Amino acid sequence: MAETLGVLINSDKHLDKVVKLTKAAAELGKEVHLFFTGKSVLLTMDPGFAELIGKAAKISVCDVSFRANGLHGKEDDVPGLGFKDFATQARNAEMVAQMDRYLVF
């Protein structure tokens, strides 16, 4: 099994770093799981977000944060994600428990 890296993103300021980290880890054969919460959900509307698709093994977005930041109804505008990718903080807790390493932005 590949080594795993969980990344919690709660800031809307570091998409470029998250993309670079995810790509580098994927190139090294690492399995990367991303969880966007708080203001970071705004990054799902950034064109650069699409660069994560196919690089991260799993991308999840906090549904409560998505709604709280005025994005309700724009779920279909998020590239590469489906209905089940909008989750609760329980998904983040699962990620913490399952990953070999965990990083917060």
C-alpha positions in Angstrom: 0.0 0.0 0.0 1.2 3.5 -0.8 2.2 5.9 1.9 -0.7 8.3 2.6 -0.8 12.0 3.2 -3.9 13.8 4.5 -4.1 17.5 4.0 -6.6 19.8 5.7 -7.0 23.1 4.0 -8.8 25.8 5.9 -7.4 29.0 4.4 -8.2 30.5 1.0 -4.6 31.6 0.5 -2.5 28.6 -0.4 -4.0 26.9 -3.4 -0.7 27.1 -5.3 1.2 25.3 -2.5 -1.5 22.7 -2.1 -1.4 22.0 -5.9 2.5 21.7 -5.9 2.5 19.5 -2.8 -0.2 17.2 -4.2 1.5 16.9 -7.6 4.9 16.2 -6.0 3.5 13.6 -3.6 1.6 11.9 -6.4 4.7 11.7 -8.6 6.5 10.0 -5.7 3.7 7.4 -5.5 2.0 8.8 -2.4 -1.7 8.7 -1.9 -3.0 12.2 -1.1 -6.4 13.0 0.5 -7.5 16.6 0.6 -10.2 18.1 2.9 -11.3 21.7 2.2 -13.1 23.5 5.1 -13.7 27.0 6.3 -12.7 29.8 3.9 -10.8 27.2 1.8 -14.0 26.1 0.1 -13.8 29.4 -1.9 -10.7 27.8 -3.6 -13.1 25.3 -5.4 -14.2 28.2 -7.6 -10.5 29.1 -8.6 -9.5 27.7 -12.0 -6.4 26.3 -10.4 -8.5 23.9 -8.3 -8.9 21.7 -11.4 -5.2 20.9 -11.3 -5.8 18.7 -8.2 -8.1 16.4 -10.2 -6.4 13.1 -11.0 -3.5 14.0 -8.6 -5.2 13.6 -5.3 -6.7 10.2 -4.5 -9.6 11.8 -2.7 -10.9 15.4 -2.5 -13.6 16.3 0.0 -15.3 19.6 0.7 -17.1 20.5 3.9 -20.7 21.0 2.9 -21.5 23.2 5.9 -18.6 25.5 5.0 -19.5 25.5 1.4 -23.0 26.7 2.3 -21.8 29.2 4.9 -19.6 30.8 2.4 -22.4 31.5 0.0 -21.7 28.7 -2.5 -24.8 26.6 -2.1 -26.2 25.8 -5.5 -22.7 25.9 -7.1 -21.8 22.3 -6.3 -21.9 21.4 -10.0 -19.4 24.2 -10.7 -16.6 22.4 -8.8 -14.5 20.4 -11.2 -14.1 16.7 -10.6 -16.3 16.4 -7.6 -19.7 14.7 -7.1 -22.4 14.8 -4.6 -20.7 12.4 -2.2 -17.6 14.5 -2.1 -19.4 17.2 -0.1 -19.2 15.9 3.4 -19.3 16.6 7.1 -16.3 17.0 9.4 -16.6 13.2 10.1 -14.8 12.8 6.7 -11.9 14.9 8.1 -11.8 12.8 11.3 -11.6 9.6 9.2 -8.8 11.1 7.2 -6.9 11.9 10.4 -7.3 8.4 11.6 -6.3 6.7 8.3 -3.4 8.7 7.0 0.3 8.1 7.7 0.9 11.9 7.8 -1.4 14.9 8.2 -0.7 18.4 7.2 -2.7 21.6 7.7 -2.8 24.7 5.6 
